[in-house]
Amino acid sequence: MRHLIAAALVMLMPLASLAAPPQTAVLDVQNMTCGLCPVTVKKSLEKVAGVSQAQIDFAKKTATVTFDADKTNATALAKATTDAGFPSTVRK
């Protein structure tokens, strides 16, 4: 039984290496003027498939987003905030 489990784990290891490492993008977000705005920006980003974390800095007017590059990209993240009323651009 142990050999069977070990063999299964060895076979699954290559699949894990195919997954892309998480990516991080920083967005410069416009129109955040009140304390509720970051909540809306965060929710809009968390709805994007592949986003694992979104941190909003109201003082700096930025959003730092960790995401799966196989499921989304920085352009889609900027579109999500823009569609929510907070135009953003990807920081280079």
NUKOL-835546 format. One record per residue: residue in three letters; x, y, z of N, C-alpha, C in turn. Coordinates in nm, 3 decimals. Each point is the difference from the previous one (the first is absolute). Layout:
<nodes>
{r: ALA&nxx: X&nyy: Y&nzz: Z&caxx: X&cayy: Y&cazz: Z&cxx: X&cyy: Y&czz: Z};
...
</nodes>
This chain:
<nodes>
{r: MET&nxx: 0.082&nyy: -0.119&nzz: 0.000&caxx: -0.082&cayy: 0.119&cazz: 0.000&cxx: 0.088&cyy: 0.126&czz: 0.000};
{r: ARG&nxx: 0.107&nyy: 0.001&nzz: 0.078&caxx: 0.087&cayy: 0.117&cazz: 0.005&cxx: 0.064&cyy: 0.027&czz: -0.136};
{r: HIS&nxx: 0.033&nyy: -0.108&nzz: -0.072&caxx: 0.060&cayy: 0.017&cazz: -0.132&cxx: -0.098&cyy: 0.063&czz: -0.097};
{r: LEU&nxx: -0.125&nyy: -0.035&nzz: 0.014&caxx: -0.103&cayy: 0.055&cazz: -0.087&cxx: -0.017&cyy: 0.150&czz: 0.025};
{r: ILE&nxx: -0.002&nyy: 0.039&nzz: 0.126&caxx: -0.013&cayy: 0.142&cazz: 0.035&cxx: 0.122&cyy: 0.078&czz: -0.047};
{r: ALA&nxx: 0.117&nyy: -0.057&nzz: 0.022&caxx: 0.124&cayy: 0.067&cazz: -0.043&cxx: 0.001&cyy: 0.016&czz: -0.151};
{r: ALA&nxx: -0.042&nyy: -0.103&nzz: -0.072&caxx: -0.003&cayy: 0.008&cazz: -0.146&cxx: -0.098&cyy: 0.107&czz: -0.047};
{r: ALA&nxx: -0.113&nyy: 0.011&nzz: 0.066&caxx: -0.099&cayy: 0.101&cazz: -0.036&cxx: 0.055&cyy: 0.141&czz: 0.023};
{r: LEU&nxx: 0.069&nyy: 0.019&nzz: 0.111&caxx: 0.058&cayy: 0.132&cazz: 0.028&cxx: 0.107&cyy: 0.037&czz: -0.102};
{r: VAL&nxx: 0.081&nyy: -0.095&nzz: -0.039&caxx: 0.104&cayy: 0.026&cazz: -0.099&cxx: -0.062&cyy: 0.038&czz: -0.133};
{r: MET&nxx: -0.110&nyy: -0.063&nzz: -0.035&caxx: -0.067&cayy: 0.029&cazz: -0.127&cxx: -0.065&cyy: 0.139&czz: 0.002};
{r: LEU&nxx: -0.046&nyy: 0.045&nzz: 0.116&caxx: -0.068&cayy: 0.129&cazz: 0.009&cxx: 0.097&cyy: 0.118&czz: 0.010};
{r: MET&nxx: 0.122&nyy: -0.023&nzz: 0.040&caxx: 0.097&cayy: 0.108&cazz: 0.016&cxx: 0.021&cyy: 0.083&czz: -0.127};
{r: PRO&nxx: 0.012&nyy: -0.059&nzz: -0.117&caxx: 0.018&cayy: 0.083&cazz: -0.120&cxx: -0.118&cyy: 0.094&czz: -0.025};
{r: LEU&nxx: -0.120&nyy: -0.040&nzz: 0.039&caxx: -0.116&cayy: 0.087&cazz: -0.018&cxx: 0.012&cyy: 0.125&czz: 0.085};
{r: ALA&nxx: 0.052&nyy: -0.013&nzz: 0.120&caxx: 0.015&cayy: 0.115&cazz: 0.088&cxx: 0.102&cyy: 0.099&czz: -0.057};
{r: SER&nxx: 0.100&nyy: -0.050&nzz: -0.066&caxx: 0.102&cayy: 0.089&cazz: -0.055&cxx: -0.050&cyy: 0.076&czz: -0.122};
{r: LEU&nxx: -0.109&nyy: -0.044&nzz: -0.061&caxx: -0.056&cayy: 0.068&cazz: -0.116&cxx: -0.077&cyy: 0.126&czz: 0.038};
{r: ALA&nxx: -0.045&nyy: 0.008&nzz: 0.124&caxx: -0.076&cayy: 0.116&cazz: 0.045&cxx: 0.092&cyy: 0.122&czz: 0.006};
{r: ALA&nxx: -0.051&nyy: 0.110&nzz: -0.050&caxx: 0.079&cayy: 0.124&cazz: 0.000&cxx: 0.010&cyy: 0.055&czz: 0.142};
{r: PRO&nxx: 0.114&nyy: 0.056&nzz: 0.035&caxx: 0.010&cayy: 0.061&cazz: 0.132&cxx: -0.089&cyy: 0.124&czz: 0.006};
{r: PRO&nxx: -0.048&nyy: 0.036&nzz: 0.118&caxx: -0.085&cayy: 0.118&cazz: 0.010&cxx: 0.075&cyy: 0.126&czz: -0.045};
{r: GLN&nxx: -0.072&nyy: 0.088&nzz: -0.063&caxx: 0.055&cayy: 0.128&cazz: -0.047&cxx: -0.058&cyy: 0.112&czz: 0.086};
{r: THR&nxx: 0.071&nyy: 0.110&nzz: 0.005&caxx: -0.048&cayy: 0.117&cazz: 0.073&cxx: 0.003&cyy: 0.121&czz: -0.092};
{r: ALA&nxx: -0.107&nyy: 0.078&nzz: 0.006&caxx: -0.008&cayy: 0.124&cazz: -0.078&cxx: -0.041&cyy: 0.112&czz: 0.094};
{r: VAL&nxx: 0.056&nyy: 0.117&nzz: -0.023&caxx: -0.039&cayy: 0.119&cazz: 0.076&cxx: -0.075&cyy: 0.092&czz: -0.096};
{r: LEU&nxx: -0.119&nyy: 0.038&nzz: 0.041&caxx: -0.083&cayy: 0.089&cazz: -0.080&cxx: -0.006&cyy: 0.138&czz: 0.066};
{r: ASP&nxx: 0.013&nyy: 0.104&nzz: -0.078&caxx: -0.025&cayy: 0.136&cazz: 0.047&cxx: -0.149&cyy: 0.026&czz: -0.025};
{r: VAL&nxx: -0.073&nyy: 0.025&nzz: 0.109&caxx: -0.146&cayy: 0.010&cazz: -0.008&cxx: -0.044&cyy: 0.144&czz: 0.020};
{r: GLN&nxx: -0.085&nyy: 0.046&nzz: -0.090&caxx: -0.053&cayy: 0.137&cazz: 0.006&cxx: -0.137&cyy: 0.000&czz: 0.067};
{r: ASN&nxx: -0.045&nyy: 0.117&nzz: 0.038&caxx: -0.136&cayy: 0.026&cazz: 0.049&cxx: -0.029&cyy: -0.056&czz: 0.139};
{r: MET&nxx: 0.099&nyy: -0.048&nzz: 0.074&caxx: -0.026&cayy: -0.044&cazz: 0.137&cxx: 0.003&cyy: 0.124&czz: 0.089};
{r: THR&nxx: -0.119&nyy: 0.041&nzz: 0.045&caxx: -0.010&cayy: 0.124&cazz: 0.076&cxx: -0.056&cyy: -0.018&czz: 0.141};
{r: CYS&nxx: -0.051&nyy: -0.118&nzz: 0.032&caxx: -0.057&cayy: -0.020&cazz: 0.133&cxx: 0.042&cyy: -0.137&czz: 0.054};
{r: GLY&nxx: -0.033&nyy: -0.025&nzz: 0.122&caxx: 0.038&cayy: -0.126&cazz: 0.065&cxx: -0.067&cyy: -0.122&czz: -0.057};
{r: LEU&nxx: -0.111&nyy: 0.017&nzz: -0.069&caxx: -0.072&cayy: -0.113&cazz: -0.057&cxx: 0.054&cyy: -0.040&czz: -0.138};
{r: CYS&nxx: 0.067&nyy: 0.091&nzz: -0.066&caxx: 0.053&cayy: -0.028&cazz: -0.135&cxx: 0.094&cyy: -0.121&czz: -0.003};
{r: PRO&nxx: 0.094&nyy: -0.014&nzz: 0.094&caxx: 0.088&cayy: -0.117&cazz: -0.005&cxx: -0.075&cyy: -0.132&czz: 0.012};
{r: VAL&nxx: -0.111&nyy: 0.000&nzz: 0.071&caxx: -0.080&cayy: -0.122&cazz: 0.013&cxx: -0.056&cyy: -0.040&czz: -0.137};
{r: THR&nxx: -0.050&nyy: 0.097&nzz: -0.072&caxx: -0.054&cayy: -0.026&cazz: -0.133&cxx: 0.108&cyy: -0.048&czz: -0.096};
{r: VAL&nxx: 0.117&nyy: 0.063&nzz: 0.005&caxx: 0.112&cayy: -0.040&cazz: -0.086&cxx: 0.041&cyy: -0.143&czz: 0.032};
{r: LYS&nxx: 0.012&nyy: -0.031&nzz: 0.128&caxx: 0.041&cayy: -0.134&cazz: 0.042&cxx: -0.100&cyy: -0.105&czz: -0.047};
{r: LYS&nxx: -0.128&nyy: 0.027&nzz: 0.018&caxx: -0.103&cayy: -0.095&cazz: -0.043&cxx: 0.003&cyy: -0.021&czz: -0.151};
{r: SER&nxx: 0.023&nyy: 0.107&nzz: -0.075&caxx: 0.003&cayy: -0.013&cazz: -0.146&cxx: 0.117&cyy: -0.088&czz: -0.043};
{r: LEU&nxx: 0.113&nyy: 0.013&nzz: 0.069&caxx: 0.117&cayy: -0.082&cazz: -0.035&cxx: -0.018&cyy: -0.145&czz: 0.043};
{r: GLU&nxx: -0.061&nyy: -0.022&nzz: 0.115&caxx: -0.020&cayy: -0.137&cazz: 0.050&cxx: -0.098&cyy: -0.079&czz: -0.085};
{r: LYS&nxx: -0.082&nyy: 0.068&nzz: -0.079&caxx: -0.093&cayy: -0.070&cazz: -0.089&cxx: 0.068&cyy: -0.055&czz: -0.125};
{r: VAL&nxx: 0.120&nyy: 0.048&nzz: -0.029&caxx: 0.073&cayy: -0.047&cazz: -0.119&cxx: 0.055&cyy: -0.140&czz: 0.028};
{r: ALA&nxx: -0.030&nyy: -0.093&nzz: -0.089&caxx: 0.048&cayy: -0.137&cazz: 0.016&cxx: 0.153&cyy: -0.001&czz: 0.004};
{r: GLY&nxx: 0.054&nyy: -0.071&nzz: 0.097&caxx: 0.145&cayy: -0.011&cazz: 0.011&cxx: 0.063&cyy: 0.092&czz: 0.102};
{r: VAL&nxx: -0.076&nyy: 0.097&nzz: 0.051&caxx: 0.053&cayy: 0.092&cazz: 0.101&cxx: -0.002&cyy: -0.071&czz: 0.135};
{r: SER&nxx: 0.117&nyy: -0.005&nzz: 0.064&caxx: 0.007&cayy: -0.063&cazz: 0.131&cxx: 0.006&cyy: 0.102&czz: 0.113};
{r: GLN&nxx: 0.046&nyy: 0.121&nzz: -0.031&caxx: 0.009&cayy: 0.103&cazz: 0.104&cxx: 0.000&cyy: 0.138&czz: -0.064};
{r: ALA&nxx: -0.070&nyy: 0.093&nzz: 0.066&caxx: 0.000&cayy: 0.139&cazz: -0.044&cxx: 0.014&cyy: 0.088&czz: 0.123};
{r: GLN&nxx: 0.105&nyy: 0.083&nzz: 0.000&caxx: 0.023&cayy: 0.093&cazz: 0.110&cxx: -0.010&cyy: 0.142&czz: -0.056};
{r: ILE&nxx: -0.084&nyy: 0.080&nzz: 0.062&caxx: -0.023&cayy: 0.135&cazz: -0.047&cxx: 0.064&cyy: 0.098&czz: 0.099};
{r: ASP&nxx: 0.075&nyy: 0.095&nzz: -0.052&caxx: 0.061&cayy: 0.105&cazz: 0.083&cxx: -0.066&cyy: 0.132&czz: -0.039};
{r: PHE&nxx: -0.092&nyy: 0.044&nzz: 0.084&caxx: -0.077&cayy: 0.122&cazz: -0.027&cxx: 0.092&cyy: 0.122&czz: -0.006};
{r: ALA&nxx: 0.096&nyy: 0.008&nzz: 0.091&caxx: 0.089&cayy: 0.116&cazz: 0.006&cxx: 0.086&cyy: 0.012&czz: -0.126};
{r: LYS&nxx: 0.048&nyy: -0.112&nzz: -0.051&caxx: 0.085&cayy: 0.001&cazz: -0.120&cxx: -0.079&cyy: -0.015&czz: -0.129};
{r: LYS&nxx: -0.130&nyy: -0.028&nzz: 0.014&caxx: -0.088&cayy: -0.021&cazz: -0.116&cxx: 0.051&cyy: -0.114&czz: -0.089};
{r: THR&nxx: 0.034&nyy: -0.112&nzz: 0.066&caxx: 0.049&cayy: -0.117&cazz: -0.073&cxx: -0.075&cyy: -0.126&czz: 0.042};
{r: ALA&nxx: 0.007&nyy: -0.098&nzz: -0.087&caxx: -0.051&cayy: -0.134&cazz: 0.029&cxx: 0.111&cyy: -0.097&czz: -0.037};
{r: THR&nxx: 0.037&nyy: -0.085&nzz: 0.094&caxx: 0.100&cayy: -0.103&cazz: -0.025&cxx: -0.075&cyy: -0.132&czz: -0.008};
{r: VAL&nxx: 0.009&nyy: -0.066&nzz: -0.114&caxx: -0.082&cayy: -0.118&cazz: -0.027&cxx: 0.089&cyy: -0.120&czz: -0.031};
{r: THR&nxx: -0.027&nyy: -0.111&nzz: 0.068&caxx: 0.067&cayy: -0.126&cazz: -0.027&cxx: -0.099&cyy: -0.087&czz: -0.077};
{r: PHE&nxx: 0.046&nyy: -0.057&nzz: -0.112&caxx: -0.091&cayy: -0.073&cazz: -0.086&cxx: 0.070&cyy: -0.115&czz: -0.073};
{r: ASP&nxx: -0.080&nyy: -0.089&nzz: -0.053&caxx: 0.047&cayy: -0.113&cazz: -0.080&cxx: 0.004&cyy: 0.046&czz: -0.145};
{r: ALA&nxx: 0.120&nyy: 0.006&nzz: -0.058&caxx: 0.016&cayy: 0.049&cazz: -0.137&cxx: -0.062&cyy: -0.093&czz: -0.104};
{r: ASP&nxx: -0.031&nyy: -0.123&nzz: 0.039&caxx: -0.068&cayy: -0.091&cazz: -0.092&cxx: -0.148&cyy: 0.034&czz: -0.013};
{r: LYS&nxx: -0.053&nyy: 0.077&nzz: 0.097&caxx: -0.143&cayy: 0.030&cazz: 0.001&cxx: -0.033&cyy: 0.145&czz: -0.032};
{r: THR&nxx: 0.092&nyy: 0.091&nzz: 0.023&caxx: -0.025&cayy: 0.142&cazz: -0.026&cxx: 0.130&cyy: 0.074&czz: -0.025};
{r: ASN&nxx: -0.010&nyy: 0.129&nzz: -0.023&caxx: 0.120&cayy: 0.081&cazz: -0.022&cxx: -0.024&cyy: 0.140&czz: 0.055};
{r: ALA&nxx: 0.105&nyy: 0.080&nzz: 0.002&caxx: -0.009&cayy: 0.134&cazz: 0.059&cxx: -0.099&cyy: 0.089&czz: -0.074};
{r: THR&nxx: -0.013&nyy: -0.017&nzz: -0.129&caxx: -0.095&cayy: 0.080&cazz: -0.079&cxx: -0.143&cyy: -0.028&czz: 0.045};
{r: ALA&nxx: -0.031&nyy: -0.125&nzz: 0.027&caxx: -0.134&cayy: -0.036&cazz: 0.047&cxx: -0.026&cyy: 0.057&czz: 0.139};
{r: LEU&nxx: 0.104&nyy: 0.007&nzz: 0.082&caxx: -0.016&cayy: 0.059&cazz: 0.134&cxx: -0.032&cyy: 0.149&czz: -0.011};
{r: ALA&nxx: 0.071&nyy: 0.069&nzz: -0.086&caxx: -0.025&cayy: 0.143&cazz: -0.021&cxx: -0.141&cyy: 0.022&czz: -0.055};
{r: LYS&nxx: -0.043&nyy: -0.087&nzz: -0.087&caxx: -0.136&cayy: 0.010&cazz: -0.056&cxx: -0.105&cyy: -0.018&czz: 0.109};
{r: ALA&nxx: 0.025&nyy: -0.093&nzz: 0.093&caxx: -0.096&cayy: -0.025&cazz: 0.107&cxx: -0.020&cyy: 0.123&czz: 0.088};
{r: THR&nxx: 0.108&nyy: 0.069&nzz: 0.035&caxx: -0.015&cayy: 0.120&cazz: 0.083&cxx: -0.064&cyy: 0.113&czz: -0.080};
{r: THR&nxx: 0.038&nyy: 0.011&nzz: -0.126&caxx: -0.058&cayy: 0.104&cazz: -0.086&cxx: -0.150&cyy: -0.021&czz: -0.015};
{r: ASP&nxx: -0.042&nyy: -0.125&nzz: -0.021&caxx: -0.142&cayy: -0.030&cazz: -0.012&cxx: -0.076&cyy: 0.030&czz: 0.129};
{r: ALA&nxx: 0.070&nyy: -0.002&nzz: 0.113&caxx: -0.063&cayy: 0.030&cazz: 0.129&cxx: 0.000&cyy: 0.151&czz: 0.029};
{r: GLY&nxx: 0.055&nyy: 0.079&nzz: -0.092&caxx: -0.001&cayy: 0.146&cazz: 0.017&cxx: 0.131&cyy: 0.056&czz: 0.050};
{r: PHE&nxx: 0.104&nyy: -0.083&nzz: 0.003&caxx: 0.129&cayy: 0.044&cazz: 0.049&cxx: 0.107&cyy: -0.033&czz: -0.104};
{r: PRO&nxx: 0.016&nyy: 0.088&nzz: -0.098&caxx: 0.099&cayy: -0.026&cazz: -0.105&cxx: 0.139&cyy: -0.025&czz: 0.060};
{r: SER&nxx: 0.069&nyy: -0.098&nzz: -0.054&caxx: 0.134&cayy: -0.030&cazz: 0.052&cxx: 0.094&cyy: -0.033&czz: -0.116};
{r: THR&nxx: 0.128&nyy: 0.013&nzz: 0.030&caxx: 0.103&cayy: -0.037&cazz: -0.096&cxx: 0.101&cyy: -0.088&czz: 0.072};
{r: VAL&nxx: 0.061&nyy: -0.087&nzz: -0.077&caxx: 0.100&cayy: -0.091&cazz: 0.056&cxx: 0.130&cyy: 0.077&czz: 0.017};
{r: ARG&nxx: 0.053&nyy: -0.005&nzz: 0.119&caxx: 0.129&cayy: 0.067&cazz: 0.027&cxx: 0.110&cyy: -0.084&czz: -0.061};
{r: LYS&nxx: 0.092&nyy: 0.065&nzz: -0.069&caxx: 0.111&cayy: -0.070&cazz: -0.066&cxx: 0.113&cyy: -0.024&czz: 0.096};
</nodes>
